[in-house]
Amino acid sequence: MKVRAQIPTVKNATNFNTVADSKTVVGSTLDNLKAAIAGETGAHAKYTAFAKAAREQGYTQIARLFEATAAAELIHIDLEYTLVAEMEPGYVKPAVAAPAARACDLNLISGANGEIYETSDMYPAFIRKAQEEGNSKAVHVFTRAKLAESVHAERYLAAYNDLDAPDDDTFYLCPICGYIHKGEDFEKCPICFRPKSTFTAY
């Protein structure tokens, strides 16, 4: 993802359309925040299981990618939970069981499919509803998550394509929005402009 002159937002970017065959059930913004938390919680559990499986299968770099992405989902959960707690004090985050992991190539495709759904369907639909309701905080949180999820999908597909030709590049996780960069060639997050020095290495 290239760094732009301005932080990308729903107002200055054009890749916020919802897919034509949308599978997302849209409720109120509060409902959508809870649905997003549930989805991200499931993704965190899934990627944690996939990381363990990748290590057991000998794919250490891919294990690090799954670990970084699992941590990114926690960032999204915390951002969304903060807004839910403002609207519904006492809300309890859902617990989700981890699915069974499979061969590493299949786990990468599963991860990419989930991230593509979130970036092209779920989050654009939720952003539109938050705009209709005038909830700028939710628009902001959903936007950052949506942009990060597209990069997660890209990372998974690249790892899938290079499964038998890995390198040893480090993955860097932005602590603010969950963006993941591969390699050393960057100065700041292209989503929220956080400097590289604040990123967590995997």
Buried (B, 14 or more C-beta within 10 A) or exposed (E): BEBEEEBBEBEEBEEBEBBEEBEBEBEEBBBBBBBBBBBBBBBBBBBBBBBBBBBEBEBEBBBBBBBBBBBBBBBBBBBBBEBBEEBEEEBEBEEBEBEEBEEBBEBBBBBBEBBBBBBBBBBBBBBBBBBEBEBEBBBBBBBBBBBBBBBBBBBBBBBBEEBEEEEEBBBBBBBBBBBBBBEEEBEBBBBBBBEBEEBEEB
